C-alpha cells in the first residue's frame, strides 16, 4: 500500500512540473507578410509556440528600404489582448497617415505578453505537493521543504499507525498479562504519534495553501519585482520579429493621374498636364485638383502670350537680317531668346550673324595686312614683310597670293643670311690669321672653329685649322717632353738616395706622361722588387755609408793602481732619435756602470750618459739618453715590420775596438717567444749592442751575443719590436 501511494504521488509531481514547463515556453511568430488591398495595407502573421491561457499585445513598425521609419498610426485588427494561433491580421490605412507608397518596405512586430496569474493552478500544485505552487508566486528557492515536511509527516503517521496495529494484534493474541499489557501500551503510544504526525501534515498543507492564496491575491493586484520576480520579468518581456522586404504600391488612379500631371508640368508640357489633372478630377474632385488646373491654365495662357511675342520678334529679326542690319538683327534674336530661353532658333540665328560679321571683318583685316606686307617687301624688309603676309593668311587661310609672297620673303631672307654669313666668315678668318701671327694658337683655333661652323667644307678654313692644331700639338709635346725629363731626373736623384717611395711617385708620373716609355717601367719594377725583398744587395754599400754614422762606441773607463784612466770594457750602440736617445745591450751598459761610461762617435765627439731610461736584464737591452751638445745627432730608422726567416740582414758594430765593421748574414729563426732573432751574423766582443739591419737599412734588432761551432756560428739579436723604444722617441 505504501509503495502504491509513493508511485501515485511521483506521477502527480511529474505532471505538474511538465505543466509548469509548458507555461514557460517562448512565444514566436511566423509567416509575417503584407499586401495592398481595398486601398489599405493588410499585414498577416501567426503566433506559434504560445500558451493557451496567455494574451498578447502587438506593436507594429514599418520601415523603408533605407531603414527610415514611417509614422504608422492608423492601425486596427489583431493588436491587443489576442490569443496565440494562425491567421492573424492587422489593417494599416496608410492614406490617413499621409503615405502614398511605391517602393520596397519591411514590417516589424513587437509581441508583449499580458501577464495572467492562474490562482487555481498554483493552489492545486500545492494541494498535491506543499510548496510546489509557491514557485513563480513567491520569490525564493526552498519552498519544496514544505512538501518534504508534509509528506514526511504523512509517512511517519502511516508508519506509527502500522506499528500500533501490529502491537494491538500481538496484545490480543498474548495470554501473558504483563506481555499483553506491554503490547497494549506500545500500541496506544504509537497510535498517539500517528495522530500527531497526521495533524502536523494537515497543518503544513493548511498553512501553505493559506499563505499561497494570500500571496497570489497580492500579486494579481500589483505585479512588482518584490512580489514575484517571475511574473514581473514575464510582463517586461517583448519579442520583436521582422518580415522580409517587399515592394508595395498604394497609389490609386487619382494619385497616378496627379503624378503624371505634376511630371508634365515640371517638363513644361502644360497641355499634357491639364489633361492629367482633368483625369484626376474625374476620380476625385479635390481642392488640390482645382488649384493645379488653375495654375496650368495660367501657364498655358502665359505661354500663348509669349508665343505671339516670340513670333513677332523672330519675324522682325529676319527682316533686319535681310536688310544686312546685323547688330539690330542680333538684338532682336537675343530678345526672342529671352522670351523663350529653351528655343534654339534665336541662338542659331545669332551665331549665323556673328559668322557673317567675322567674314566681313577678316576680309577687311586681310586687305590691310596685304597692303602693309607689299610695301615692306618692296623695301626688302623681308622679315617684317613675311610676318604681315602670315597675318593675312590667318584672316584668309590657304590664300595662294599670300603663300607665294611668303616664299618670296623666305628667298630674300636666305640671301640676306648668306651675305651676312660670308661677312662673318671673312671676319673670323681675319681674326684667326692675326692671332696665328702673334702665336696665340688656342685663340686662333677658336676663331677658325667658329668660321668652320659657318662653312664646314671651305678649304681655306680646314687648312688653317689643321696647321693651327699641328702647331698646338707640337708645343704640347714639347711641354710633355720637358716635364717627362724633369720628373725622370727627380726620380733618378731620389732612387740614388734610396728614397724609393719618393722615386716611385716620380716614375709613375713619368709613365703617365709617356705610357710607351720603357725606362720608367724598369725603374718601377726594380723598386717594387727592392721593397718585396727587404732591400737591394747591390746598394748595400750605399746603405752602409748612410747608416754607419748612427752607430757608436760605448766605453767603460776604470782607474788602475797608478791612478791612470784605463778602458775597462767596450761595446756598441746606436741612436734612435736626433735628441740623443740611444739603444744598446744590458750587459754593455746598465744602471751600475753608466756613470763611468761614455758614448764615443769619434775622438772629437764624446758624450756623457745622462739617464738610463729603460733596462731589462733578461731581454738584454737598455734605452738611455746622452748629454747632447748643440748639433743634431745622426740616428737610425726602426723598421715598421719584423723580419721573417730567410731574410737577409747585416750588422754594424765595433768588434775588438775596430770601428763600425759591416757583417752580413741571414735570419735563421726565432727564439724565446720571438723575443730573440736567430742569425748567422758574426758577433764578437765589442760588437754587442750594435744594430741589426734589413736590406733597406732599417733596424730590426740589437746584436746581443753568439756561439761559435764547427762549420758556422749561432748568434742572437734582441727583437727591436719587443722593447718599448716608441715611448722615448718624439
Secondary structure, DSSP 8 states (H G I E B T S, - for coil): -HHHHHHHHHHHHHHHHHHHHHHT---EEEEEEEEEETTEEEEEEEEES--TT-EEEEEEEEEETTS-B-----EEES-SSB-SEEEEEEEE-TTTTT---EEEEEEEEEEEEE----HHHHHHHHHHSTTTTTTTTSS-S-THHHHHHHHHHHHHHHHHHHHHHHHHHHHHH---HHHHHHHHHHHHHHHHHHHHHHHHHHHHHHHHHHHHHHHHHHHHH---TTT-HHHHHHHH-EEEEE---EEEE---HHHHHHHHHHHHHHTT-HHHHHHHHHHHHHH---HHHHHHHHHHHHHHHHHHHHHHHHHHHHHHHHHHHHTT-HHHHHHHHHHHHHHSTT-SHHHHHHHHHHHHHHHHHHHHHHHHHHHHHHHHHHTT-HHHHHHHHHHHHHHSTT-HHHHHHHHHHHHHHHHHHHHHHHHHHHHHHHHHHHHHHTT-HHHHHHHHHHHHHH-TT-HHHHHHHHHHHHHHHHHHHHHHHHHHHHHHHHHHHHHHTT-HHHHHHHHHHHHHH-TT-SHHHHHHHHHHHHHHHTS-GGGHHHHHHHHGGGEEEEEEEEE-TTS-EEEEEEEEEEESSTT-EEEE-TTTS-TTTGGGEEEEEETTEEEEEEEEEEEETTTTEEEEEE---SS------B-SS---TT-EEEEEE-GGG-SSEEEEEEEEEEETTTTEEEE-----TTTTT-EEEETTS-EEEEEEEEEEETTEEEEEEEEGGGS-GGGG--
